[in-house]
Amino acid sequence: MNTNTKDKKNRSKSLFIWAWILGLFFYFIDYATRSVPSLMIGDLSELFEVSKQEVIAIAGSYYYAYALFALVAGIALDKLGARFAMFAGCFILGIGCILFIVSNSYVGEFGRLLQGAGSAFAFPGCVYLASKGFSSKYLATAIGVTQCIGMLGGAAGQFAVAPLLTNGFSFVTFWIISGILCIIPAVLMLIFTPKPDEVEIENRHKSTFLAPYKIIFSNKTSWMTGIISGLLFVPTTIFAMTWAVPYFKLDLGYAPEDAAITAAMAALGWVVGCPLMGYFADRIGKRKPVIVMGCAGMILMLWGLMYGTNLIPAKLILFVFGVFSGVAMLPYSIIKEANPDHVKGSATGAQNFLTFGVTSLIGPLFAALYGNKLPEVVDRHTHFNQSIWFWILGILLALLLTMRLQDVTVEQKA
């Protein structure tokens, strides 16, 4: 490789890293807008002139669009490249934010659907850009940092926006600002993201739009990583972030504020754990041992939540649990390393789709078996422990599947 070619390649990598940083901003807003409607149920009910239950349904439509467009985003990244795909996703999210304040429930729901569709491009796009800007031995760390930024956005959507709204900040102003803050990085990514090279363009012309998913879904490892990631996500997303507060209040007798703070510690641990677990995996050059360690740590912390809160505060247990659950991001590295380079974008889209699919199945199952029975339970301590065992069994299944994975030595792909 001559000096000019090497310099050109290094400049291209640097631009991809800068584009990734802009993508992190996109992902931050994605998570913030995903979580913040729960703070505005009353205001949105008045704006749309519908019941609060209908507002919740409108807000939930985000996830239907997100699930569908997770696959679309992957195809767009591989066939169009990050430059146009990330511009489109970020721009669509911005338009969705602005439409969400129109005083018509149909327009509002359409805006929410656009938010979900646009947001589906954020994480796969950031991973795609990171894979172009960083070598394989740093990829897991970059993916962990990406998820960390997303979780910070989710936390900001709850903890930072709530006091602003309480102090008179208009929810309409929030959505307008969010829309504008999406459109700015969208344009910047269109300008600064490098154009594809000749080899990439040739590969895109060789395959059909669905060809990448034929490659990915014919690979057994892709299915395994999706199931593993989903099983490791749900104890945090479904239990800690959705059910933990009523569980701590009703089953364990916590005060409302204490229950909320205790539950939030898992998400805070996730912020730390995602980049930390990615760093460990990159450091040793393997993903599988770190996932095994994380599964063991999650199980130990859940066991401690059942039997060890007299010795260790529940807040600390949930924080450490969140740190260990950061290994849920490592399958995103494995699926990319287990499939050809020209389907990197689609691999992350498929991983998102599979992870979301597992969440969609397990969430209602847990609600039917344990969650919906919460108000009428008599033996609350037993009910709490049985619910925790539900999540432990899921993590054990993820552990068994992980043991069957063929690990990749990262240095070989650096």
C-alpha positions in Angstrom: 0.0 0.0 0.0 1.5 3.3 -1.1 1.7 6.4 1.2 -1.2 8.3 -0.6 -3.5 5.3 -0.4 -2.7 4.8 3.3 -3.2 8.5 4.1 -6.6 8.4 2.2 -7.6 5.3 4.2 -6.7 7.0 7.5 -8.6 10.2 6.6 -11.6 8.1 5.7 -11.5 6.2 9.1 -11.2 9.6 10.9 -14.3 10.9 9.1 -16.2 7.7 9.9 -15.4 8.3 13.6 -16.6 11.9 13.4 -19.8 10.6 11.7 -20.1 8.0 14.5 -20.0 10.8 17.1 -22.8 12.7 15.3 -24.6 9.4 15.2 -24.3 9.1 19.0 -26.1 12.5 19.3 -28.8 11.0 17.1 -29.0 7.9 19.4 -29.2 10.1 22.5 -32.2 12.0 21.1 -33.7 8.7 20.0 -33.7 7.3 23.6 -34.8 10.6 25.1 -37.9 10.9 22.8 -38.6 7.2 23.3 -39.0 7.6 27.1 -40.3 11.1 27.6 -44.0 10.7 26.5 -44.8 9.0 29.9 -44.2 12.4 31.5 -46.7 14.1 29.3 -49.7 11.8 29.3 -52.1 14.5 30.6 -50.8 17.3 28.3 -51.0 15.0 25.2 -54.5 13.8 26.2 -55.7 17.5 26.2 -53.8 18.2 22.9 -55.1 15.3 21.0 -58.5 15.4 22.8 -58.4 11.7 23.6 -58.3 9.6 26.8 -55.1 8.9 28.6 -55.3 5.2 27.6 -55.4 6.3 24.0 -52.4 8.5 24.5 -50.5 5.4 25.9 -51.5 3.5 22.8 -50.3 6.3 20.5 -47.0 6.5 22.4 -46.7 2.7 22.1 -47.1 2.7 18.3 -43.4 3.8 18.3 -42.3 0.2 18.9 -44.3 -1.3 16.0 -42.6 1.1 13.5 -39.3 0.5 15.2 -39.5 -3.3 14.9 -40.4 -3.1 11.2 -37.9 -0.5 10.3 -35.1 -2.2 12.1 -34.9 -4.5 9.1 -35.3 -1.6 6.6 -32.5 0.2 8.3 -30.1 -2.7 7.9 -30.9 -3.0 4.2 -30.6 0.7 3.7 -27.1 0.8 5.4 -25.8 -2.0 3.2 -27.4 -0.8 -0.1 -27.2 3.0 0.3 -24.4 3.4 2.9 -24.4 5.2 6.2 -24.3 8.6 4.5 -27.9 8.6 3.2 -29.4 6.0 5.6 -28.3 8.0 8.7 -29.4 11.3 7.2 -32.8 9.8 6.4 -33.3 8.2 9.8 -32.3 11.3 11.8 -34.3 13.6 9.5 -37.4 11.4 9.8 -37.1 11.4 13.6 -36.9 15.2 13.6 -40.1 15.5 11.4 -41.8 13.0 13.7 -41.0 15.1 16.8 -42.4 18.2 15.2 -45.6 16.5 14.0 -46.2 15.1 17.5 -47.4 18.5 18.7 -50.1 18.9 16.1 -53.5 19.0 17.8 -54.9 16.1 16.0 -54.6 12.5 17.2 -54.1 11.0 13.8 -51.3 13.4 12.9 -49.8 12.9 16.4 -49.9 9.1 15.9 -48.3 9.4 12.5 -45.6 11.6 14.1 -45.0 8.9 16.7 -44.8 6.3 14.0 -42.2 8.4 12.2 -40.2 8.7 15.4 -40.1 4.9 15.7 -39.2 4.5 12.0 -36.4 7.1 12.1 -35.0 5.9 15.5 -34.6 2.4 14.0 -31.7 3.7 12.0 -29.8 5.2 15.0 -28.2 2.1 16.7 -27.5 0.1 13.5 -26.1 3.2 11.9 -23.8 4.0 14.8 -22.5 0.4 14.8 -22.0 0.5 11.0 -20.1 3.7 11.3 -18.0 2.4 14.2 -17.2 -0.8 12.2 -15.8 1.5 9.5 -13.9 3.8 11.8 -12.5 1.4 14.4 -10.6 -1.8 14.0 -12.3 -5.0 15.1 -10.3 -5.1 18.3 -12.0 -1.9 19.5 -15.5 -2.6 18.0 -17.1 -4.1 21.2 -15.9 -1.0 23.2 -17.4 1.3 20.6 -20.7 -0.5 20.6 -20.8 -0.4 24.4 -20.1 3.4 24.4 -23.0 3.7 21.8 -25.4 1.9 24.1 -24.2 3.9 27.1 -25.0 7.2 25.3 -28.5 5.8 24.4 -29.1 4.9 28.0 -28.0 8.4 29.1 -30.5 9.8 26.7 -33.2 7.7 28.2 -32.3 8.8 31.7 -32.3 12.4 30.6 -35.7 11.9 29.1 -37.0 10.9 32.6 -34.8 12.7 35.1 -33.9 16.0 33.3 -37.1 16.7 31.4 -39.4 15.9 34.4 -38.3 18.9 36.6 -38.3 21.2 33.5 -42.0 20.3 32.8 -42.8 20.7 36.5 -41.3 24.2 36.5 -43.4 25.4 33.5 -41.3 24.3 30.5 -43.7 23.7 27.6 -43.9 20.2 26.3 -44.5 21.7 22.9 -41.2 23.5 23.1 -39.5 20.3 24.0 -40.7 18.5 20.8 -39.8 21.5 18.6 -36.3 21.7 20.0 -35.9 17.9 19.7 -37.0 18.1 16.1 -34.5 20.8 15.3 -31.7 19.0 17.2 -32.3 16.0 14.9 -32.3 17.9 11.6 -28.9 19.5 12.4 -26.8 16.3 12.8 -28.8 14.7 9.9 -27.5 17.4 7.6 -24.0 17.2 9.1 -23.8 13.4 8.6 -24.9 13.9 5.0 -22.0 16.3 4.5 -19.2 14.6 6.5 -19.8 10.8 6.1 -17.4 9.5 3.5 -18.7 8.2 0.2 -18.5 4.5 -0.5 -15.4 3.2 -2.3 -15.5 1.4 -5.7 -15.4 -2.1 -4.0 -18.5 -1.2 -1.8 -20.4 0.1 -4.8 -19.6 -3.0 -6.8 -20.8 -5.3 -4.0 -24.0 -3.3 -3.7 -24.8 -3.8 -7.3 -24.1 -7.5 -7.2 -26.8 -8.4 -4.6 -30.6 -7.8 -4.3 -32.1 -5.9 -1.4 -33.1 -9.0 0.4 -29.8 -10.9 -0.3 -28.1 -9.7 2.9 -30.9 -11.1 5.1 -30.7 -14.4 3.2 -27.1 -14.6 4.2 -27.6 -13.5 7.8 -30.7 -15.7 8.6 -29.1 -18.8 7.0 -26.4 -18.5 9.6 -27.2 -20.3 12.8 -25.0 -18.0 14.8 -27.2 -15.0 13.8 -30.2 -16.6 15.4 -28.3 -17.6 18.5 -26.9 -14.1 19.1 -30.4 -12.6 18.6 -31.9 -14.9 21.2 -29.0 -14.5 23.6 -29.2 -10.7 23.4 -32.9 -10.7 23.8 -32.8 -13.0 26.9 -30.1 -10.7 28.5 -31.9 -7.5 27.7 -35.3 -8.4 29.2 -34.4 -8.6 32.9 -33.3 -5.0 32.6 -35.8 -3.6 30.1 -38.9 -5.5 31.2 -38.3 -6.1 34.9 -36.0 -3.4 36.2 -37.4 -0.6 33.9 -41.0 -1.6 33.7 -42.1 -3.8 36.6 -39.6 -3.2 39.4 -41.2 0.0 40.9 -44.6 -1.7 41.5 -42.8 -4.8 42.7 -40.8 -2.9 45.2 -43.8 -0.9 46.4 -46.3 -3.8 46.7 -44.3 -6.9 47.3 -41.5 -5.4 49.4 -43.2 -2.4 50.9 -40.9 0.4 49.6 -42.0 4.0 49.6 -42.8 5.2 46.1 -39.7 7.5 45.7 -37.4 4.8 47.2 -38.9 2.2 44.8 -38.3 4.5 41.8 -34.7 5.2 42.8 -33.9 1.6 43.5 -35.3 0.5 40.1 -33.3 3.2 38.3 -30.0 1.9 39.6 -30.2 -1.0 37.1 -30.3 1.5 34.2 -27.4 3.4 35.8 -25.4 0.2 36.0 -26.1 -0.5 32.4 -24.6 2.9 31.5 -21.4 1.8 33.1 -21.5 -1.8 32.1 -22.0 -1.5 28.3 -18.7 0.2 27.6 -16.9 -1.7 30.4 -18.0 -5.2 29.2 -17.1 -4.1 25.7 -13.7 -3.0 26.8 -13.1 -6.4 28.6 -14.1 -8.3 25.5 -11.8 -6.2 23.3 -9.0 -6.5 25.9 -8.9 -10.3 25.9 -9.9 -10.6 22.2 -12.9 -12.8 22.8 -16.6 -12.2 23.5 -17.8 -15.5 24.8 -16.0 -15.6 28.2 -17.2 -12.1 29.0 -20.8 -13.0 28.2 -20.5 -16.1 30.5 -19.1 -13.9 33.2 -21.9 -11.4 32.8 -24.6 -14.1 32.9 -23.1 -15.5 36.1 -22.9 -12.0 37.7 -26.5 -11.3 36.7 -27.7 -14.5 38.3 -25.7 -13.9 41.4 -27.2 -10.4 41.8 -30.8 -11.6 41.3 -30.2 -14.3 43.9 -28.9 -11.5 46.2 -32.0 -9.5 45.5 -34.1 -12.4 46.8 -32.0 -13.4 49.8 -29.2 -10.9 50.5 -30.8 -7.4 50.9 -30.3 -7.7 54.7 -26.5 -7.6 54.0 -26.2 -5.6 50.9 -28.5 -2.6 49.9 -30.9 -3.4 47.1 -29.7 -0.3 45.3 -26.2 -1.6 45.1 -27.3 -5.0 44.1 -29.3 -3.6 41.2 -26.5 -1.3 40.1 -24.0 -4.2 39.9 -26.7 -6.2 38.2 -27.0 -3.4 35.6 -23.2 -3.4 35.1 -23.1 -7.2 34.4 -26.1 -6.9 32.1 -24.0 -4.7 29.8 -22.9 -8.0 28.2 -26.2 -8.0 26.4 -24.5 -5.7 23.8 -21.7 -8.2 23.0 -23.8 -10.4 20.7 -24.1 -7.3 18.4 -20.3 -7.7 17.9 -20.5 -11.4 17.4 -23.2 -11.2 14.7 -21.1 -8.8 12.7 -18.0 -10.9 13.1 -19.9 -14.1 12.1 -21.2 -12.6 8.8 -19.4 -11.1 5.7 -18.3 -7.5 5.8 -20.7 -6.4 3.1 -23.8 -7.2 5.3 -22.6 -5.3 8.4 -25.6 -2.9 8.4 -28.1 -5.7 7.8 -26.5 -7.8 10.6 -27.2 -5.1 13.2 -30.7 -4.6 11.8 -31.4 -8.3 12.1 -30.0 -8.4 15.6 -32.3 -5.5 16.6 -35.2 -7.3 15.1 -34.5 -10.6 16.8 -33.8 -8.9 20.2 -37.0 -6.9 19.9 -38.8 -10.1 19.0 -37.7 -11.9 22.1 -38.7 -8.9 24.2 -42.2 -8.9 22.5 -42.7 -12.5 23.4 -41.3 -12.5 27.0 -42.9 -9.2 28.1 -46.5 -10.4 27.8 -45.6 -13.9 29.1 -44.2 -12.4 32.3 -47.1 -10.1 32.7 -49.6 -13.0 32.3 -47.7 -15.3 34.7 -46.7 -12.8 37.4 -47.0 -9.1 36.7 -50.7 -8.8 36.3 -51.3 -10.7 39.5 -49.3 -8.2 41.5 -52.3 -6.3 43.1 -54.1 -9.5 44.3 -51.2 -11.5 45.7 -51.4 -12.7 49.3 -47.9 -14.2 49.9 -45.9 -11.3 48.5 -42.5 -12.5 49.4 -43.0 -15.8 47.6 -44.5 -14.0 44.6 -41.4 -11.7 44.4 -39.0 -14.7 44.5 -41.0 -16.6 41.9 -40.9 -13.6 39.6 -37.1 -13.3 40.1 -36.6 -17.0 39.3 -38.4 -16.4 36.0 -35.6 -14.0 34.9 -32.9 -16.3 36.3 -34.2 -19.2 34.1 -34.1 -16.9 31.1 -30.4 -15.9 31.8 -29.6 -19.6 32.3 -31.0 -20.3 28.9 -28.8 -17.5 27.4 -25.8 -19.0 29.2 -26.5 -22.4 27.7 -26.8 -20.9 24.2 -23.6 -18.9 24.7 -21.7 -22.0 25.6 -22.7 -23.4 22.1 -21.4 -20.4 20.3 -18.2 -20.6 18.4 -16.2 -17.6 19.6 -14.1 -15.3 17.3 -10.6 -14.4 18.1 -10.7 -10.6 17.5 -7.1 -10.1 16.6 -7.5 -12.4 13.6 -10.0 -9.9 12.2 -8.2 -6.7 13.3 
